[in-house]
Amino acid sequence: MSEQVIMWTVFNLVIAGVLYIDLGILNKKCHAVTLKEAVKWCVAWISLALIFAGIIHFREGQDRAFAFLTGYIIEYSLSMDNMFVFIMIFSYFNVPARLQPRVLHWGIIGAVIMRFLLIFAGIGLVKTFHWVIYLFGGLLIYTAFKMFGHDEEDRIEPEKNPLLLLFKRFMPFTTEPQGEKFFIRKNKLVYATPLFATLLVIEASDLIFAVDSIPAVIAISQDPFIVYSSNIFAILGLRSLYFLLASIMGLFCYLKYGISLILLFVGTKMLVSGFYQIQTATSLFVVIGILAISMLASVICKKDSCRQSR
């Protein structure tokens, strides 16, 4: 059995086992997730990713482990920005706290399937047409500059979401909340509920976010296993990350700018890849450094604001 087959087997077993424990046992019933619970799950998912990076290091070497960690951190940091959009989507549809985990549960499963298709398609494009990597790099740089002057509120209009509008052409929607149900039967017709409308907008938003995040990780590695495993570990931790950020929203005011710099860095890495290769370890330390500085600056900014208000 080859090393790649062994690693794919280990990865799939770990993900299947943790998902069963998380969704099938511990979080089977709808409930509002507390800050304490969100912190525990964030620590659990991050610890699991670090352990998996250790397994990669042990079996395949330091460089591949660093590539996994860099891809994971990039995807996770980009997800922080995405989570604030999810907060606004839930607020727009008035989804109560106890039902939000159910939407994210199915939303994340849908994201896993979409990422699988997009990642392998993206890697296939880069390997077949190498010039695509420069297109991805330009896209990331464009997104980075756009993010600097872009407010989150301007980014989404749930009622105008194309996927939601398309779905409404084929299925009637009820405007009345129906608890945790995505569909109801009324007068022998099947109606989609506002909760399902929320799920559709969440999925459509994640698809848009993937256009940024997948090229960013491909800039670090074009190995399907590294790109996919780092993406999936980050995505599966999104539910707990969402509830953590919802509780501390506004704490890291400069995080968006840090994420923009990360996109600018990986986009530049792609554009110069034809004549200069930035080492994986360098990429890892640059990404961690940018995140650390943006978070530290946010904390200092908050403290200065508190002092001035006294």
C-alpha positions in Angstrom: 0.0 0.0 0.0 1.5 3.4 -1.0 2.1 6.2 1.4 -0.6 8.4 -0.3 -3.2 5.7 0.1 -2.3 5.3 3.8 -2.6 9.0 4.4 -5.9 9.3 2.5 -7.3 6.4 4.6 -6.1 7.9 7.9 -7.6 11.3 6.9 -11.0 9.8 6.0 -11.2 7.7 9.1 -10.3 10.7 11.4 -12.9 13.0 9.7 -15.6 10.3 9.7 -15.1 9.5 13.3 -15.0 13.1 14.6 -18.1 14.0 12.5 -20.0 11.1 13.9 -19.1 12.1 17.5 -19.8 15.8 16.9 -23.0 15.7 14.8 -24.3 12.2 15.6 -23.8 12.1 19.4 -22.9 15.4 21.1 -24.9 17.8 18.9 -27.7 15.7 17.7 -30.4 18.0 19.2 -30.9 21.6 18.3 -29.6 23.9 21.0 -28.0 27.4 21.4 -24.2 27.0 21.5 -22.7 28.9 24.5 -19.3 30.7 24.3 -17.8 28.1 26.6 -18.9 25.3 24.3 -17.7 27.1 21.2 -14.2 27.7 22.7 -14.0 24.0 23.7 -14.8 22.9 20.1 -12.5 25.4 18.5 -9.6 24.1 20.7 -10.6 20.5 19.8 -10.7 21.1 16.1 -7.4 23.1 16.1 -5.7 20.5 18.3 -6.9 17.7 15.9 -5.5 19.7 12.9 -2.1 20.0 14.7 -2.1 16.3 15.5 -2.8 15.5 11.9 0.1 17.9 10.9 2.3 15.9 13.2 1.3 12.6 11.5 2.1 14.2 8.1 5.5 15.3 9.5 6.2 11.8 10.8 5.3 10.0 7.7 6.0 12.4 4.9 8.4 15.0 6.2 8.6 18.6 7.5 7.9 20.4 4.2 4.6 18.7 3.6 3.6 19.2 7.2 4.4 22.9 6.8 2.4 23.1 3.6 -0.6 21.5 5.4 -0.3 24.0 8.3 0.0 27.0 6.0 -3.0 25.9 3.9 -5.0 25.3 7.1 -4.1 28.7 8.7 -4.9 30.5 5.4 -8.3 28.8 5.0 -9.1 29.3 8.7 -8.2 32.9 8.7 -10.2 33.6 5.6 -13.1 31.8 7.2 -13.0 34.3 10.1 -14.0 37.0 7.6 -16.6 34.8 6.1 -18.2 34.1 9.5 -19.1 37.7 10.0 -21.1 37.5 6.7 -22.9 34.4 8.1 -23.8 36.4 11.2 -25.5 39.0 9.0 -27.3 36.3 7.1 -28.7 34.8 10.2 -29.7 38.2 11.5 -31.5 39.0 8.2 -33.6 35.8 8.3 -34.2 36.1 12.0 -32.9 32.6 12.7 -32.9 31.9 16.5 -29.7 30.8 18.2 -30.9 27.3 18.8 -31.5 26.6 15.1 -28.3 28.2 13.8 -26.2 25.0 14.5 -28.7 23.0 12.3 -28.2 25.3 9.3 -24.4 25.3 9.8 -24.4 21.5 10.1 -25.9 21.0 6.7 -24.1 24.1 5.3 -20.7 22.6 6.2 -21.6 19.2 4.7 -22.5 21.0 1.5 -19.3 23.0 1.7 -17.2 19.8 2.0 -18.8 18.4 -1.2 -18.3 21.7 -3.1 -14.7 22.1 -2.0 -13.9 18.5 -3.2 -15.2 19.3 -6.7 -13.6 22.8 -6.8 -10.2 21.8 -5.4 -9.7 19.0 -7.8 -10.9 21.1 -10.7 -8.6 23.9 -9.7 -5.6 21.7 -9.3 -6.4 20.0 -12.6 -6.6 23.4 -14.4 -3.2 24.6 -13.0 -1.5 21.3 -13.9 -3.0 21.3 -17.4 -2.8 25.1 -18.1 0.1 26.5 -16.0 -0.8 30.1 -16.9 -4.0 29.7 -14.8 -1.9 30.1 -11.7 -1.1 33.7 -12.7 -4.9 34.3 -13.2 -5.5 33.0 -9.7 -2.7 35.2 -8.4 -4.2 38.3 -10.0 -7.6 37.4 -8.6 -6.3 37.2 -5.1 -4.5 40.5 -5.3 -7.6 42.1 -6.7 -9.7 40.7 -3.8 -7.1 41.9 -1.3 -7.3 45.5 -2.5 -11.0 45.3 -2.7 -11.3 44.0 0.8 -9.4 47.0 2.2 -12.1 49.5 1.3 -15.1 47.1 1.4 -17.7 47.0 4.2 -19.2 43.6 5.0 -22.7 45.1 4.9 -22.2 45.9 1.2 -21.1 42.4 0.3 -24.4 40.5 0.6 -28.1 41.1 -0.2 -29.8 37.8 0.8 -33.1 38.6 -0.9 -31.3 39.1 -4.2 -29.1 35.9 -3.9 -29.2 34.3 -7.4 -29.4 30.7 -6.0 -32.3 31.6 -3.8 -34.1 33.4 -6.7 -33.5 30.4 -9.0 -34.8 28.0 -6.4 -38.0 30.1 -5.9 -38.8 29.5 -9.6 -39.2 25.8 -9.0 -40.5 25.6 -5.5 -42.9 27.7 -3.5 -41.6 29.2 -0.2 -43.6 29.9 3.0 -42.8 33.1 4.8 -43.8 31.7 8.2 -41.1 30.1 10.4 -41.6 26.3 10.8 -39.2 25.6 13.6 -36.3 23.3 12.6 -37.9 22.1 9.4 -36.5 22.9 5.9 -39.6 21.7 4.1 -43.3 21.4 5.0 -46.3 19.9 3.2 -49.4 22.1 2.8 -52.4 21.5 0.6 -50.6 18.5 -1.0 -47.7 20.8 -2.0 -44.2 20.9 -0.6 -43.0 24.3 0.5 -39.5 25.4 1.5 -39.2 27.3 4.8 -37.3 30.4 5.7 -34.7 28.1 7.4 -34.1 26.5 4.0 -33.8 29.9 2.4 -31.1 30.7 5.0 -29.2 27.5 4.1 -29.3 28.3 0.4 -27.8 31.8 1.0 -25.2 30.3 3.3 -24.2 27.7 0.6 -24.1 30.4 -2.1 -21.9 32.6 0.0 -19.5 29.8 0.8 -19.2 29.1 -3.0 -18.2 32.7 -3.5 -15.7 32.5 -0.6 -14.2 29.4 -2.1 -13.2 31.4 -5.2 -10.7 33.2 -2.9 -9.7 30.5 -0.5 -9.0 27.6 -2.9 -6.5 29.6 -5.1 -4.9 30.8 -1.9 -4.2 27.3 -0.7 -3.2 26.1 -4.2 -0.5 28.9 -4.1 1.1 26.9 -1.2 0.8 23.4 -2.6 -0.7 21.8 -5.7 -0.8 18.4 -4.0 -4.5 17.3 -3.9 -4.1 15.7 -0.5 -2.5 18.7 1.2 -5.0 21.2 -0.4 -8.1 19.1 0.4 -7.2 17.9 3.9 -6.2 21.4 5.0 -9.4 22.9 3.6 -11.6 20.2 5.2 -10.0 20.5 8.7 -10.6 24.3 8.5 -14.2 24.0 7.2 -15.2 21.4 9.8 -14.1 23.8 12.5 -16.3 26.6 11.1 -19.4 25.9 13.2 -17.6 26.4 16.5 -15.6 29.3 15.0 -18.9 31.0 14.0 -20.3 30.8 17.5 -17.0 32.0 19.0 -16.9 35.0 16.7 -20.6 35.8 17.2 -19.8 36.1 20.9 -16.7 38.3 20.6 -17.7 40.2 17.4 -15.8 43.4 17.1 -12.9 42.4 19.2 -10.4 42.1 16.3 -11.1 45.3 14.4 -7.9 45.0 12.2 -8.4 41.3 11.4 -9.9 42.2 8.0 -6.7 44.1 7.0 -4.5 41.2 8.1 -6.6 38.8 5.9 -6.2 41.3 3.0 -2.4 41.2 3.5 -2.4 37.4 3.5 -4.3 37.4 0.2 -1.9 39.9 -1.2 1.1 37.8 -0.1 -0.2 34.5 -1.6 -1.4 36.3 -4.8 2.1 37.7 -5.2 3.6 34.3 -4.5 1.6 32.9 -7.4 2.6 35.7 -9.8 6.4 35.3 -9.1 6.3 31.5 -9.0 7.6 31.3 -12.6 11.0 32.7 -11.6 11.2 32.7 -7.8 9.9 30.1 -5.4 9.0 31.2 -1.9 9.8 28.4 0.5 6.8 26.7 2.3 8.3 27.4 5.8 8.6 31.1 4.8 5.0 31.2 3.8 3.9 29.6 7.0 5.8 32.2 9.2 4.6 35.1 7.1 1.0 34.1 7.4 1.2 33.5 11.2 3.1 36.8 11.6 0.5 38.8 9.7 -2.4 37.2 11.7 -0.6 37.8 15.0 0.2 41.4 14.3 -3.4 42.2 13.1 -4.8 40.6 16.3 -2.3 42.3 18.6 -3.0 45.7 16.9 -6.8 45.1 17.4 -6.3 44.4 21.1 -4.1 47.5 21.6 -6.6 49.6 19.7 -9.4 48.4 22.0 -7.4 49.2 25.1 -6.6 52.7 23.8 -10.2 53.3 23.1 -11.2 52.2 26.6 -8.6 54.5 28.1 -9.8 57.5 26.0 -13.4 56.9 27.0 -12.7 57.1 30.7 
